[in-house]
Amino acid sequence: MRSATVTRKTGETNITVSVNLDGTGSCDIKTGVGFFDHMLTALGRHALLDLAVHCEGDTWVDDHHSVEDVGIALGQAIGQALGDKKGIRRFADVAVPLDEALVLAAVDVSGRGELYWDVPIKADKVGTFDTELGKEFFVGFARQAGLTLHIRELTGENAHHILEAAFKACARALRVAFEDDPRVEGVPSTKGTL
């Protein structure tokens, strides 16, 4: 099974993440940040990842450290679970609508982790969640997982809808990119490595 567990403990957070890439979308998420739990659950369910995320963070400061560090730990777990990447599809792109919002995510399991984010959000917060933390999560996630990840808002007005569409679009793209492709022999790269 393509699975991994990562623990990350700092002076700001104590996190354990477990992921199974060949799961059913079962999620057990407890970060202490309600909206973020909602987003991670959407990510797990739509990527068909079995995902457990437990985070104790310094949320009395704000939610930044918890969100960023969960992105780092989840990215590390995904990277470990992908292993040598033999037989995967590697590339995927998906556009997901959520009411008036439409967000595109494109991914390359390249080994060269970087986020390209074009998601303008007018509102500063969704409830108590700082909207800028969406990008912070994906930066750590993409870098640590070794993903070239583009997320682009095509249209949208409601901050909740835009962020949720971003997480779901990413999830759907990951689901396809991580899938086994029976026609691929070895690593899907002309270099022979990712």
N, C-alpha and C positions, 0 to 999 in steps of 0.2 A: 504494500500500500504506500501511496505517496503522501506521507504525513510527517509532521514535525511538531515539536513543542519547544518554545523559547521562553526563557525567563529573563527579564531585564529589571535590575534593581539599581536605583540611583538615589540621591538625596531628595529627589522630588517625586519619584514614582516607584511602585513595586508592581510589576506586570508579569502575568503568565498568559501566553497565547498558545493554543493548540489548533492545528488545522489539518484537515484531511481533504486533499484535492479531489478525491473520488467519492465525495459524500453525497448527501441528499438535501443539504441546506439546513441541517439541524444546527441551531444556534443557542449558545448560553453566554450572554453578554452582560457584563456588569462593570461599567467604568466609572460610575458616579456622575456621569454627564448624560442626562436623559435623552436629549436629541441625538447625541453621538451614538448611544446604544441603538436607537432607532435606525440610524444610518448603517451601522455595522451589521445589524440584523438584515437589513435590505441587501447589503453586499453579500453576506453569506448565503442567503436564500436564493438570490438570483444568479450567483456564481455556482450554486450547488456545492458549496464548501461546507463541510462540517466544521464549525468554528466556535471555539470557546475563548473568550477574552475576559480576564479578571484584572482589574486595575484599581489600586489604591493610590490616589494621587493627592497632591496639595491643592485641591480645588478651592480651599479658602483663599488662595492667592488669586487664581483664576483657572480656567480649564485648559490653558495652553499646554502645559507640561504633559498632562494626561493624554490629550489628543495627539500631540506630536510623538510622544514616546510609544503609544499604541501603534501608530503608523510604522515606526521603526521596528518594533518587535514583530508585528504582523508581516512586514516585508521580509525580515530575516527568516521567519517560519516558512513563508511561501518559497523563498529562495532555496532553503534546505529541502523542502518537500519536492521541489522540481527536480532535484538531483542533477543527473547529467543531461536532462532535457531530451533524451532520445525519444523519437517517435511523436513528439508533440506537433500541433499545427503551427505554433509560434506566433502567427499574425492574426489579428481580428479587429474589426471595427463594427460598432453598433451605435445607432442613434435611438435614444429612448425618449418618448414623450411623457410628460406628466401634466395633464391639463394644458395650460398655455405655454409651458416650458418644454423645450426640446434641446437635448444635450447629446453631443457626439463624443464617444470615447474610442480611441484607436490605440492598440497595444502591439508592441513587438517584444517578445521575450528574448531580448538581445544580449543580456549580460551587462549592458551599458545603461545603468539606471539613471533616468532623468525624467522630470515632469515638465510638460509644456502645457500651461494652464491659461486658458482664455475664457474665464467665467466671470463676467462683470455682474456684481450683485449690488443693488442700490442700498438695501437695508443693511445696517450694521449687525443686527441680531435676529435670530429666530428664537423666540422666547428669551432664554438667558444665554444661548449659544452664540458666540462671536462668529459671524459668517466667514471671516478671514481664516478661521481654523480649518475649513474644508481644504483649502490649499495646503496648509501646514501638514495635515494628515497625509495627503497624497504625495507631497515632497519626500517625506521620510519613507513612506511605503514603496514608491517607485525606485528610489535609490537603493534601498536595502534588498528589494526583491530582484533587482537587476532588470527592470522593465523600462523600456522607452514608452512613456505613457502620455498621450495627448488627450486633453479633455477640453472641449470647446462648447460654449453655450451658443446655440443657433438662434434661439429666441427664448424669452422668459421675462416675467415680471415679479412673481411671488418668490421670495427668497427660499422658503421651505421647498417649494416645487423645484426650483433650480438645483439646489443642493441634493435633493433626493433623486432627481433625474441623473445627476452626475454620478452618484454612488451606484445607481442601478445600471447606467450605461457602462461604467467601468466593470461592474460585476458580470454583465452579459458578455462583454469583450473577453474578460479573463476566462470565463467558462469555455468559450470556443478556443482561445489560444492555448489553454492548458490541456485540451482534449487530446487523446491519442488519435493519430491519423494512421490507419492501417496501410496507407500507401507510402508512408515515410519510413525509410530505413536509416537508422542512426540519427545523428543530430541534423536538424533541418537548416544547414548552413553550408555554403560552398567552402568555407574554411575548415569545416569538420569539427568546430567547437563553438560554443556560445558562452 
